[in-house]
Amino acid sequence: MKICLLDPGIENNLGAPSSNLGDLIIQDAVERELDKIFGIKNITKFSTHSALTKQEIEFIRNECLLIIVGGTNLLSSKMNEYRQWKIGIKTAFQLKKTILLGVGWWQYQDSPNLYTRILLQTTLSRKGIHSVRDSYTRDKLPQMGIKNVLNTGCPTMWPLAEMHPGHFPIAKSDNVLLMLTDYNKNVELDKKLLKLLFSKYERVYFWPQGRYDAEYISELKSALNIPVIILEESLVALDQFINSGISFDYVGTRLHGGIRCLCSKKRSLILEIDNRAKEIARDTQLPTIDRANLEYISQWIDGSSSPKIRLDLTAIDKWKSQFSHLRKIDSHVEHCLAIH
């Protein structure tokens, strides 16, 4: 028997990786944590970006002990309109044992509509404990009668629990790694940010996390006539840069790219462009600031205090411990207390 992972890191039913490399950072963290619980060989993955086929639904119903949704801001108050998680009412009735892991809310919104309440009440497990990544999401779900929810933070941040403030630099590095967001542009602010970074650092590197990030930075680069070193658009390229020995700080609007740098003990400042970084920072003290606050960004570059990340380890352990009877499932043993 298998554990089904509904995975934002998969673009479609053919298994292609997501075009947003932030999804792959989340995927990496989710797989790391699930491997510790179940063993990776017992996990079968399906995309959240595509509707499940009849064959996939049949496999899940017949072969999977439980279903886990692995991260990102998949939930919204109008899931009939904003469908980052491609699931409808009909499918929801067939996936009644779904458990959330580090899932967040799309944006600041009003109360969930009737469609959303029916959808989530139907598909989410009634007995299993759900993990969400911020208090905003935790407070939304009880509005639909879903109260078995813990704020564990995003699993991409869980390794930070093993680090202390002394692990992180506080002095400015020689270089900076910048990330910007293709779908949330502010050309004038981003130009000012680029000019600021060039006034402070020897070299500015750029990693494109999203499909059109490289195109956007190229436009800014040409408009300002300044040299930006653009890295390859791949997670491998980011990790190689992090481990290259180049001295750098991270400054940018990409949340999970920034968390990847912070987990690698790089001095990092994430620029808030929506609810995601802001809400996670409110709970965890993740180092963030509004993208428009250039004065603070400039002061931070010149020197900062060490981040004091705050994670609810009790909540994380409680979420994990609900699967104690399933740990390291032997593939030929069909024994469980399935969560419905």
N, C-alpha and C positions, 0 to 999 in steps of 0.2 A: 504493500500500500504506500501511497505517495502523499507528500505535502504539496499543495498547489500554491505557487507564488504568482499573483497578478502583478506584473513587473512593468513599471513605467520606462525601464531601460531598454525595452524591446519596442521597436517602432510599429511592427505589423505582424500578421499571422505567419509571415515567412521567416521571422526571427531576426530581421535586420535591426541593428542597434539604433537607439533613438538619436535623432539629429541634434537634440539638446544634450550636450555632454554632461550637463549637471545631472541629468537623469542617470547617467552611467556612474557618477560619483555616488549617488544615492543607492543605485543597484549594488555597487561594490560593498557599501556599508551594510545593506540589508542581507546580502549573501554571507558576509562575514559573521553576522550575528546568528543567522539561521543555521549556518554550518555548525556553530558551537552547540546548538540545541538538537538538531535533527541529523546532521551529517549531510553534506551537499548532494550526495548521490541519491538521497531520498526526496529531492525537491524537483518538481516539474514546473516550468515557467511558461506563462502566457502573457501576451501584451495587454496593457490597459488602454493603449491608443487605438486598438481595433476591437470591434465587436467579436465576441467569441463565436466560433462556428458551431454548428450542431454537433460535429464530431468532438470538438473540444469540450463542450458542455457535457456530452455523454461520458467522456473520459473522466472529467472532474467528478461527476455524480457517482461513477462506478469505482473509481480507483483512488480518490483522494480522501484522506481522513479529515482534513480541514483545509481551508483556503485563507491565505494571508495576502493582504494588499500592502505592497511594500513602498510606502513613502510618497512624497510630493504633495502638492496642493490640489488633490483630486476632488475635494468636496466643495460644494457651493450651495447657495440657497435656492438656486434654480437649475437643478441638474437636468431638466428637460431642455434647457437652453445652452448652458455651459457644460459641455460634455467632454471634459478632459479624460474622465473615466468613461469609456464607451460601454455603458451598461443601461439596459432598459428594464421596464417593469417585468416583462416576460422572463428575461434572464434572471432577474433578482429572485423570482420565486423558485428558481432552480439552484440558487447559490445561497442557501439559508444559513450557512455556517462560516461566513466570512469574518475574519478578524483583522483589524487595522494595526499597522506598524508604522509609527512615525508619520502619520498622514496629517496634512494641514488644510486650511480653508483657502479658497481661491483669492478672495479680496474681502474688504469690509463690506458687509451686506446686511439687509434686513432679515427678519426671521425666515426660515425655510418655508417654501410654498408646499401645498398639499402633495404635489407630485413627488417632491424630494422626501417628504416625511414618509410617504408610502414606500418609496424605493428603498430608503435606508433602513426603515423599520423591518422591511422584508428580508433584505440581503445580509444585514449585519447580525452576527451571533448574539443571542439573548443572554447566554451564560458566559461566554468567553470575555476576557478583559481586553479592551481596545486601547492601543497606544496612539496618542496624538502628539504633535510636536510643539504645541503652544497652548496657552490658556484660552486664547480666543476660540480655537477649535473645540477644546474641552467644554467650554461654556455653551457652544452652539448645539452640540449633540443632545444634551438633556432637554432642549426645547422640543425634541421629537420623541422624548421618552426613552432615549438611549443613555442610561446613567452609568453603565459599567465601563467607565472611561478614565484613563490615567494620562497625565501630561508627563511624558518621558523625555521630551525634547526629540530632536531629529537624530536617528542612529548614526548619521555622519559625524555627530559631535560626541558620541559616547566615548571614544578614545581619550577625549580631553579630561575625563574624570580621573585618569591615571597621571595627569600632569599637574604641576604646581606653578605658581607665578614665576618662580626662578628659571623655568624652562624657556621662557620667552624673552627675546631681546627687547630693550626699551630705547636704544639709541638708533638713530637713522642709519640705514644701510646706504651703500654706494648707488644702488640701482633700485628701480621700482618695476613691479609687474602690475599692469593695468588690465582691467576687464570692464567692458561696457555691454549694455543690453540692447540688442537690435530692435526689439519691439517696444522699448520704453526710452526713446531718444529725447534728449533735451540738448539740442545742438549748441546753443549759447553757453549753457552751463558746462557741457562736456568740453568745449573749446577752452573755457576758463580753467577747467581742471587740468587739461593737457598742458597749458601754459604754466600753471603752477608746478606741475610735476617736473617739467623741463627746467624750471628755475631752481629746483631743489636737488635733483638727482643727475648723476652722470649719464645714465642711459635709461630709456623708457622701453620696456618690453610689453608686448600685448599678446594675451592668449584668447582666441575666439572660442567661447563656450557654445554659442548659438550659431545657427545656420548662416545668418547674415551679419554676424559681429565683425568679421574680417572686412567685409564690404563697407561697413559703417566707419571703422577706424581708418580705412584707406581714404574715405571721403574727407574726414577731419584732418588727416595727415596732409593731404593735398591742399586743403583750404588754408592751413597754417604754415605749410612749407617747412615742416619739421620732421626729423627722422624718428620713426618708431620701428622697433624691431618686432615684426609679427611672427609669432611662433606657429607651428603647424596646428591645424585644427584636429587634435586628437588628445585623448586622455594620456596616452603614452608620452606625447610631447610635453604635456604639463608636468608629469611626474619626472621626466628626464631633466627638465629645467629646474625643478625643485631640488633634485639630487645632484645638480651639476657643480655645486660649490660656488656658484655665483652669489654674491651678497645682494639680497633684495628684500624690499618690503612689498606687501600686497596692498593696493588701494583699488577699489572698484565696486561696481554695482552688482556683480554676480555673486550671489549668496554662497552657493556650494563650491564654486571655485575658491572663494575666500576661506571657507571652512577647511578645504583641502590643504591650503597653505598653512592655516593656523595649526592644524593637526600635525603638520610637519615642522612645527616650532618656528615658523616664520612670522615676523611682526606683520600684523594684518589689521586693516580697517575696511569694513564693509559699508558701502554707501547705500542708505535706505532709499528705495524707489516705490515701495508698496508695503502692504501689511506684513509680508513674510519675515524679512530681516528685523523689522521693528518689533513684532510680537515675540519672536524668538529671543531677541536681545532683552526684552522686558523681563522674561522669565530666567534667562541664563547668564546675563551680563556679557553676552557676545559683543565684541567691540564694533559698534556701528555708529553712524551719524547720518543725518539727512544729507542728501547729495548737494543741497543748496548751501550748506554751511561751510563755505570755503575757508572762512577764518579758522574754524576748528580744525579742518583738515590740514591747514598750513601749520598750526601749532602742534598737531599730532605728529606730523612728519619730522619736526625738529626734535621731538622727544616725547615719550609717553610713559605712562605707568604700565605695569604688567597686567594683563587681563586676569581677572579672578572669576573663572567660569564656574557657574553654579548649575549642577545637574541633580535631579531627584533620583538618587541611586536606589532608594527604597521602591519607587514606582517602577524603575527599570527592572529590578530584580523580581518584583511581583508579577510584571507582565511575562517575564521569562519563565517563572516558576510554575505558571499554569500548565506548561507543557511537560512537566517533570515525568509524567507517565508515558511520554512519547519520545524521550531522549534517545538519540541514536537508534532509531527503529531498525530492527533487523528486517531486511527486505522480504523475507519469507514468513515473517510472523504477522498475522493479521489480528492484532490485539490492540484495542484502544477504547477510550471512553470518548467517542466523537462528540465534539462540541456543537450543539444545535441551538 
